Every structure is written in C-alpha cells, then in structure tokens.
Amino acid sequence: MLIRFKKNMEKIAMGLLSFMPDVKNDVKKLQNTIKEYESNPDWNLYLWKEDDDVLGAAGIRLENNCIIIQHVSVNPSHRNLGIGKKMINELIKLYDGEHKVLPSDDVQEFYLKCKDNHIQNEEQ
C-alpha cells in the first residue's frame, strides 16, 4: 500500500532513499532531499508498506501540470518482488487523471518497463 510520507518516518525514508544512485554516499544531499520533500508543496514522498514493514519509497514533484517521478527505491532484501512496479503503477493510478505522469532521467528506464507491464496487464 502506498502511504504519504510523514515526519516521524524520516529515518526510514532516508534509509530507503540512500539506495538511489544520485544520493548514495552523499549524506548532505540525502538530508537536503528529505528537507525538500518535507517543505516543498510541489514535492511528495510516498512509502510502500506491506503488513507493518516499509519496503520502498517513491518521490514525485509537480512541474508544469506534470508529475515527475524522480525517486524509486526498494529495500535491497525485497528487490525483484515487484514492489517498485507496484509503486510506479499506484502513482500512475493516483495522478494520471489530472496530471501527465512522467519519469525523471534517473528512473526513466525502470518507469518504461513498469508502465509497459501496467498497460499489458490492463489489456488482458
């Protein structure tokens, strides 16, 4: 289930985002990214929760009536289970009616793979 990030989940979110290549091994950039999600109304961070465990994070920003998916990260011990695809598809469902949903350069390849899978599943 996709849930909206809250301040009390900051450590979990930071841990998940630390797996992203653009913030990996750069604590200052990671802290600035989290602050941007907390303070900028055009940036939203979502966490993927199954049972009582938070397993992934996906971050978006609103830009010119488009939703840009800029971060997608899954706990390494839960990768290859479809969690990233579930997050992408939930974000598409959540925003696609009112905004065009697009990937950032960093997540474009993964996004296209997930979106193709999403379209195929709807056609079946």
ROROVO-360390 format. One record per residue: x, y negated, z of N, C-alpha, C, O in turn. Coordinates in steps of 0.2 Angstrom, whole numbers, plus 5000, padded with zeros to 4 digits. Example, Ala and Ser with C-alpha at 12.3 -4.5 7.8 and 13.67 -1.06 7.14 Angstrom:
BEGIN
506650285039506250225039506650165039507150175042;506450115035506850055036506450005039506749945040;
***
This chain:
BEGIN
500450065000500050005000500449945000500949935004;500349894996500649834995500449785001499849775001;500849755005500649715010501049645009501649655007;500849595012501149525011501649525017501549545022;502249495015502749485020502549445025502249395024;502749455032502649415037503349405041503749445040;503349355044504049335048504249395052504849405053;503849425056504049475060504349545056504649585059;504349535050504649595046505249575042505549605038;505549515045506149485041506749535041507049545036;506849575046507449615046507349675041507849695038;506749705041506549755036506649725029506949765025;506349665028506349645021507149625019507349645013;507549595024508249585022508549645020508949655016;508449705024508749765023508549795016509049815012;507949785014507749815008508049765002508249794997;508049705003508249654998509049664997509349644992;509349685002510149695002510349744997510949744995;509849784994510049834989509949804982510249844977;509749744981509749714975510449694973510749664977;510549704966511249684964511449604965511949594966;510949564964511049494964511149464971511449414972;511049504977511149484983511549534987511749514993;511749584984512149634988512749614990513149574986;512949624996513649604999513649524999514249505000;513149494999513149415000512649395005512049385003;512849405011512349385017512049315016511449315018;512449265015512149205014511649195009511149165010;511749225003511249224998510649265000510049244998;510749315003510149355006509749315011509149315010;510049285015509749235020509349185017508749165018;509649155012509349095008508749125004508249085003;508849185001508249214998507649225002507049205000;507749255008507249265013506949195015506349195016;507349145016507049075018506649055013506149015014;506849065006506449035001505749075001505249044999;505749135002505049175002504649145008504049145008;504949125014504649105019504349035018503849015021;504748995015504548925015504248895008503848845008;504348925003504148904996503448934995503448994994;502948894994502248924992502248954986501748994984;502748944981502648974975503049044974503149074969;503349064980503749124981503349174986503149144991;503249234984502849284988503249344988503449374983;503349374994503649434995503149484998502749475002;503149544995502749604997503149664999503649674996;502849695003503249755006502749815004502149815004;503049875003502749935001502749975007503249995010;502149995010502050035016501750095015501150095012;501950155017501650215017501650245024502250245027;501150265026501050285033501250225038500950175037;501750235042502050175046502650155044503050115047;502950175038503550155036503550105030503150115025;503950055030504050015025504650035020505150045023;504450055014504950085010505250045004505650065001;504849985003505049944997504849874998504449855002;505149834993505049764993504949744986505349764982;504549694985504449664978504349594979503849574983;504749544976504649474976504449444970504649464964;503949394970503749364964503849284965503849264971;503849244960503749174960503249154955503249184949;502949104956502449074952502849014948503148974951;502749024941503148974937502748964931502649004926;502448904930502048884924501548934922501448954917;501148944927500548984927500749064925500349104923;501349074926501549144925501849174932502149134936;501749234933502049264939502649304937502649344932;503249284939503849314938504049364943504149344949;504149424942504349474946505149474947505449484942;505449454952506149434952506549484957507149494956;506149524961506549574965506049634966505449634967;506449694965506049754966506649804969507149814966;506449824975506949864979506649914983506149904986;506949974983506650034987507250064991507750064989;507050084997507550115001507850174998507450214995;508550174998508850224994508650304995508650344991;508450315002508250385003507550395001507250455001;507150344998506550364995506450344988505950334985;507050334984507050324977506850384973506850444975;506650374967506450424962505850464964505750514962;505450424968504750454970504150414967503650424969;504350364963503850324960503650264964503150224962;503950244969503750184974503850124970503450074970;504450114966504550054963503950044957503749984956;503850094954503250094949502650074952502250034949;502450104958501850084961501850014963501349984962;502349984965502449914967502249874961501949824961;502649884955502549844949501849854947501549804945;501549914947500849914944500349884949499849854947;500449884956500049844960500049774959499549734959;500649744958500749674956500449654950500149604949;500449694945500149684939499349684940499049634937;499049734944498349734945498149664949497649634948;498649644954498449594958498449524955498049484956;498849514950498949454947498749444939498649394937;498749504936498649504929498049464926498049434921;497449464930496849424928496949354927496649324923;497349324932497349254932498049224930498049164928;498549264930499249244928499549294923499349354923;499949274919500349314915500949344919501249304922;500949414920501449444924502049454919502049494915;502649434921503249444918503849464922503849444928;504349494920504949514924505449464923505549424918;505849454928506549414928506949454924506849514923;507549424922508049464918508349524922508449574920;508349514929508649564933508149634934508449684935;507549624933507049684934506749704927506349744927;506949664922506549674915506549754913506049774911;507149784913507149854910506749894915506349934912;506749894921506349934925505649914925505149964924;505449854924504749824923504449854917503849884917;504849854911504549884905504449954905503949974902;504849994909504750064910504150074914503750124912;504050034919503450044923502750024920502250054920;502849964916502249944913502049994907501450004906;502550014903502350064898501950124901501450154899;502250154907501950204911501250184913500750224913;501150124915500550104918499950104912499450124913;500150074906499750074900499550144898498950164897;500050194898499950264896499450294901498950334899;499550284907499050314912498350284911497850324913;498250224910497650194909497250224903496650224902;497650234897497350264891497150334892496750354888;497450374896497250444897496550454901496350514902;
***
